[in-house]
């Protein structure tokens, strides 16, 4: 008796959107914490309002950028398996885009592209590198079609 293989399935647009949203929640909290930490180190007090503004702008802007990045990677996904090396490369490409965006948003909100804006962008590049990699690996454990199946049951 022969085995029937399931045809290769790409991630759905809905899954990419939900995945982007879950990532943005994690990233929002990290941006807020990083902004408060860096401004505390530089000014002796955390700038909570600036942290909320930067994190909120990032949430809106980066969810669009994230979706585009995610869909571009879906087109590169040919065999249905993302290796740890491919996840690492995806993480690096995202970090470059995201760090540049954070630097620009932080500089605009804080009124300067030196000091705190640079510190926030560089600090975030380290913390979010690890968080993004783990987020990707976790989502790879959720079988494709699971999001669609859940939505159909509602």
N, C-alpha and C positions, 0 to 999 in steps of 0.2 A: 504494500500500500504506500503510495507516494505522499509526501508532505505538501501541504499547501502553504506557500509563503504569503504573508500579508504584503501587499504592495507598499513601497516606500511612501511614507506620509510626511509631509512638511508640517511645521507648526502653523496653526491657524492664526488669522489676524486677531481674533478674540483672545487667544492665548498670549499673543505678543502684547496686546493692550493690558491684560491682567498682569502679566509678568512685568511690564513696564511700570504699572501702578505699584506693585509690591516693592519693586526696586526703589521707586521714588520715595516711598514712605521711609524705607531704611536710610536712603540718601538724605532726606529732609532732616531726620534726627541727627545724622552724622554732621551735616553742614551746620546746623544750629549749635551743636556741641563744639565743633572746631572753631566756629566764629567766636563763641564765648571764650574758649580757651586762648586763642591767639590775641584777642583784644584785651583779655585780662593780663596776659604776659606783657603786652606792649603798653597798655594804658593803666594797668593796675585795677581795672574794673571790667567785668564782662559787659559787652554791648548786646543786651538781649534783643532790643528792637532791631538793630542791624542784623543780628543773626536770623531773626524771624523774617525780615525783608529779603535777605539773600536767599534763605531756604525756600521762601514762597516763590520768588522769581525763578529760581532754579527748578522748582517742582513743575511749573507751567512750561518753561522753555525746554527743559531737558526731557520731558516726557515725549515731546515731539521728536527731538533729536534721537532719543533712545529708540523710539519706534522705527525710525528710518534706519538706524544702525542694526537693529534686530532683523528687519526685513532684508537688509543687504546680506547679513550673515545667513539668512535662510536660503537665499539664492546660491550661496557658496556651499551649502550643506548637501552633498551629493549622495553619500552612502547611508545616511540615517544614523551615523554614529559620530559624536563629537568626542575626540580624544582629549586627554588632559592638556596636551600641547596646543590643540586648536582652541580650547577654552582659555588657555593662557594668552594666545595671540589675540583672541577676541577681547579679553580683558584689557590688554595693552592698547588696542585701537580705541576702545571705549574711554580708557583713562586719558588718552591724549585729547580727544574731543571734549570730554567732561571737564578736565582740568583747565583747558583754555577758556571754556565757558564760565567756569567758576571764577577765574581770575577777572574776566571782563565784568561779570555781574558784581563781584565784590568791590572792584575798583569804582564802579559807577555808584553803588550804594554808599560806600565809605568816602567817596569824593577824592580818592587817591589810588593810584596803581602801585604805590610803593608800600613798604611796611606790612600792614595787616592783610591787604588784598593778596599780596604775594605769599605771606605766611599761611593764609587760609587755603589758597590753591595748592601749595606744596604739601601742607599737612594732610589735606584731604586726599591728595594723590596716593599717599601711603595707606591711610585707613580704608579708603574706599577700594583700593586695589584688592585688598584681602576680602572685604565684604562682597564686592562684585563677583569675584571668583567663586566664593562659597554660594552665593545666590544662584549663579549659573549652574553649578554642580547639583544643587538641590533641585532646581527646575528640571534638570536632565533625568532625575529620578522619577518625576511625575510622567507617566506614560502619555504619549500623544493621543488625543481624542478624549482625555479625561475631562477637560474643561467643557468640550461640546456635549459630552454625555451628561454632565451635571446640569448644563443649561437646558437640555432637552427634557429632563425630568421635572423641571419647574413649571 
